[in-house]
Amino acid sequence: MISPPKNPPTRGRPRTITRERIADAGIAIGLPNVTFVGLAAALGVSHMALYKHVPSLAALKGLVAEEIFSRWDIPKGRVDGSGGLQAYLTEFTHSIQTFVKAHPGLTPYVIRRLAATQPMLVKIDQHQSHIARAYGIPKEQARWLLATVAFHCIAVADTVYSVATEEPKVNAERAAEEAEMEAEFRQGMHALIVGALLLLERGEVLGL
């Protein structure tokens, strides 16, 4: 994470380098393509000036990834629990699918716990607490369910959209191929959700 400049900007002139502007530029460029030179050019500053705010390329990409995650509008569960937990988890997977597709290169930052920053972990914990309250289940059950669904959904979605953009091109149109993979993806996630809920119902989840 970066800290705001200690000295305020010159009166009448907006700050050229801010966390928000860095994140906006990084998101526009795309995580896989982020470089110091490219992002500095997008901001209209020198890459040495950017180095004064972010110490390394890894930190730069981490900043962008953290900001992408912070802007993700994770669907909320119904306060009264209506609609059911299965329906919510299905909605959750759809949100993850859209999220992963929109941000290539983000997966390593959200699927590996050690790569997640403290603000990301706080957001995840708050989401788990919210779902536990909304559906009247223990926090540990909510944590396991959401972590299990999210892990597999992120991994599979990343694979689907990575493969869909790779060569060689086959005779079938790429859009049709992607749609077919997405249909299989949804079926697989449905099976995972149903199975996970059944395991909880039977008390067969180790450690819970």
C-alpha positions in Angstrom: 0.0 0.0 0.0 1.1 3.6 -0.5 0.9 6.5 1.8 -0.4 9.9 0.7 2.4 12.5 0.1 3.5 14.3 3.3 3.5 17.6 1.6 0.2 19.0 0.1 0.1 19.7 -3.6 0.8 23.2 -4.9 -2.3 25.4 -4.5 -4.4 25.4 -7.6 -2.8 22.3 -9.1 -4.3 18.9 -8.6 -2.1 16.1 -7.4 -0.8 14.2 -10.5 -0.1 10.9 -8.7 -2.7 9.6 -6.3 -3.7 6.0 -5.3 -7.0 6.4 -7.1 -5.4 7.6 -10.4 -2.8 4.8 -10.2 -5.5 2.3 -9.7 -7.7 3.7 -12.5 -4.8 3.7 -14.9 -3.8 0.1 -13.9 -7.3 -1.2 -14.4 -7.5 0.5 -17.8 -4.2 -1.1 -18.9 -5.0 -4.5 -17.3 -3.0 -6.2 -14.6 -1.1 -8.5 -17.0 0.1 -5.5 -19.0 1.0 -3.1 -16.1 4.5 -1.8 -16.2 6.1 1.3 -14.5 6.8 2.9 -17.8 3.4 2.2 -19.3 1.5 3.3 -16.2 3.6 6.4 -15.7 2.9 7.4 -19.3 -0.8 6.9 -18.7 -0.6 9.3 -15.8 1.6 11.7 -17.7 4.5 11.5 -15.3 8.0 10.0 -15.4 8.4 6.4 -14.2 10.9 7.7 -11.6 8.2 10.0 -10.2 6.0 6.9 -9.9 8.7 5.1 -8.1 8.5 7.7 -5.3 4.9 6.5 -4.6 5.3 2.7 -5.3 8.6 1.0 -4.6 8.4 -2.0 -7.0 6.4 -3.5 -9.9 5.1 -6.1 -7.5 3.8 -3.4 -5.2 2.3 -1.6 -8.1 0.4 -4.6 -9.3 -0.7 -5.4 -5.8 -2.1 -1.9 -5.3 -4.1 -2.2 -8.5 -5.3 -5.7 -7.5 -6.3 -4.5 -4.1 -8.3 -1.6 -5.5 -10.0 -3.8 -8.1 -11.1 -6.1 -5.2 -12.3 -3.1 -3.0 -14.5 -1.9 -5.9 -16.1 -5.3 -6.4 -19.8 -5.0 -5.3 -20.2 -8.5 -3.7 -24.0 -9.3 -3.7 -25.6 -9.1 -0.4 -27.8 -11.8 1.1 -31.4 -11.0 2.0 -31.6 -9.8 5.6 -34.5 -12.1 6.3 -32.8 -15.0 4.7 -35.5 -15.4 2.1 -34.6 -16.9 -1.2 -32.5 -19.5 0.5 -28.7 -20.0 0.8 -28.5 -22.1 -2.3 -30.0 -19.3 -4.4 -27.6 -16.8 -2.8 -24.5 -18.9 -3.5 -25.6 -19.2 -7.2 -25.9 -15.4 -7.4 -22.5 -15.2 -5.7 -20.9 -17.5 -8.3 -22.4 -15.4 -11.1 -20.8 -12.3 -9.6 -17.4 -14.0 -9.3 -17.7 -15.1 -12.9 -18.3 -11.6 -14.1 -15.6 -10.2 -11.9 -12.9 -12.6 -13.1 -13.9 -12.1 -16.7 -13.6 -8.4 -16.4 -10.2 -8.4 -14.7 -7.7 -10.8 -16.4 -4.6 -11.4 -14.2 -6.4 -10.8 -10.9 -6.8 -14.5 -9.9 -3.3 -14.9 -8.2 -4.1 -12.0 -5.9 -7.5 -13.3 -4.7 -7.1 -17.1 -4.8 -3.9 -17.2 -2.7 -4.4 -16.2 0.9 -0.8 -15.0 1.3 -1.2 -12.6 -1.6 -4.3 -11.0 -0.1 -3.8 -7.7 1.6 -5.3 -6.7 5.0 -8.1 -4.6 3.5 -9.0 -7.5 1.2 -9.1 -9.9 4.1 -11.2 -7.5 6.1 -13.7 -7.3 3.2 -13.9 -11.1 3.0 -14.4 -11.4 6.7 -17.2 -8.8 6.7 -18.9 -10.7 3.9 -18.7 -14.0 5.7 -20.2 -12.4 8.9 -23.0 -10.8 6.8 -24.0 -14.1 5.2 -23.9 -15.9 8.6 -26.3 -13.4 10.0 -28.5 -13.2 6.9 -29.0 -17.0 6.7 -28.8 -17.9 10.4 -25.8 -20.1 10.2 -22.6 -20.2 12.3 -19.8 -17.9 11.1 -17.5 -20.9 10.5 -20.0 -22.6 8.2 -20.4 -19.3 6.3 -16.7 -19.0 6.0 -16.3 -22.6 4.7 -19.1 -22.3 2.2 -18.1 -19.0 0.8 -14.4 -19.9 0.7 -15.1 -23.3 -1.0 -17.4 -21.8 -3.6 -15.2 -18.8 -4.3 -12.0 -20.8 -4.6 -13.3 -23.2 -7.2 -15.4 -20.6 -9.0 -12.4 -18.2 -9.4 -10.1 -21.0 -10.5 -12.5 -22.4 -13.1 -13.6 -19.0 -14.4 -10.0 -18.0 -14.8 -9.3 -21.2 -16.8 -12.4 -20.8 -18.9 -11.6 -17.2 -19.9 -7.8 -17.8 -20.3 -8.5 -20.8 -22.6 -11.1 -18.9 -24.6 -8.6 -16.2 -25.6 -5.8 -18.6 -26.6 -4.7 -19.8 -30.0 -5.1 -21.9 -32.0 -8.5 -20.8 -33.3 -10.8 -23.7 -34.1 -13.5 -23.8 -36.7 -16.2 -23.1 -34.2 -16.6 -19.4 -33.5 -14.9 -18.3 -30.3 -18.0 -16.8 -28.8 -19.9 -20.1 -29.3 -17.0 -22.0 -27.7 -16.9 -19.6 -24.7 -20.7 -19.9 -24.3 -20.4 -23.7 -24.2 -17.7 -23.6 -21.6 -19.7 -21.1 -19.5 -22.7 -23.5 -19.6 -20.5 -26.3 -18.3 -19.0 -24.0 -15.7 -22.5 -23.1 -14.4 -23.5 -26.8 -14.2 -20.3 -27.6 -12.3 -20.8 -24.8 -9.8 -24.4 -25.9 -9.3 -23.2 -29.4 -8.4 -20.6 -28.0 -6.1 -23.1 -25.7 -4.3 -25.6 -28.5 -3.8 -22.9 -30.9 -2.7 -21.4 -28.4 -0.2 -24.8 -27.7 1.4 -25.5 -31.4 1.7 -22.1 -32.0 3.4 -23.0 -29.3 5.9 -26.4 -30.7 6.5 -24.9 -34.1 7.2 -22.2 -32.7 9.4 -19.5 -34.2 7.2 -17.3 -31.2 6.9 -14.1 -31.8 8.8 -13.2 -29.1 11.4 -16.8 -27.7 11.6 
